[in-house]
Amino acid sequence: DVYKRQPNTFDETSPKMYTLTHHIVSLPTSQYIQEFRDPEKFISFCRQCERYNRCWACPPFEFNTDEYLSGYQQTYIIGTKIAFDTTTRDSCTTLEEHKTISLQTIESVRKIIDPRLLTLEHEYSGSRAFYAGTCHLCPKNSCTRINGHPCLHPQEIRPSLESIGFDISKTTSELLHIELQWSNDAHLPEYLTLVSGLFTKESAYTPISTRISSLLTV
């Protein structure tokens, strides 16, 4: 298997609302860049977002993204599948409820995942984490970038894979074998999928995948 899909899929169950399932896959960074990155296409989507140029975790960046990705040997993609329970899905009857539950759930799960990605960075010298989506460190529309001031959390902030130009839909379908689900009505989808990552200076090293699995299940 050229992508070296890891068999260590595991579950973490919340007593409320949803179940988390994390899927980990690794491949050479050069291959991930060549086959799954199209900056011109995906940054154009970012320009249509209200956070563009108004959030330090979003484009345009003050650094060269090609240089930012250089030197990494191995990429670990972490797909977190958030499966809502039937009661939660049935209780959602309006579009506003749908949006509220989705956003609150994503924020809650990110509070679990993001700090542990930073822990992995510290454990594996020279590695770099990528969050699953935009920054949640400050309340929405309060980023200091809006007023031209430096980031308040320079040690914790990280870009997302899509903000650097990676194709998340292709990543989930071809690497994680998860099809993204969307909903434009009042009903919650069966699941949401968050995609984060860890880029390392070392080539494939099985214990890293094992460590990612064990850390996320804590």
Order of alpha helices (4+ residues) and beta strands (2+ residues): beta-beta-alpha-alpha-alpha-beta-alpha-alpha-beta-beta-alpha
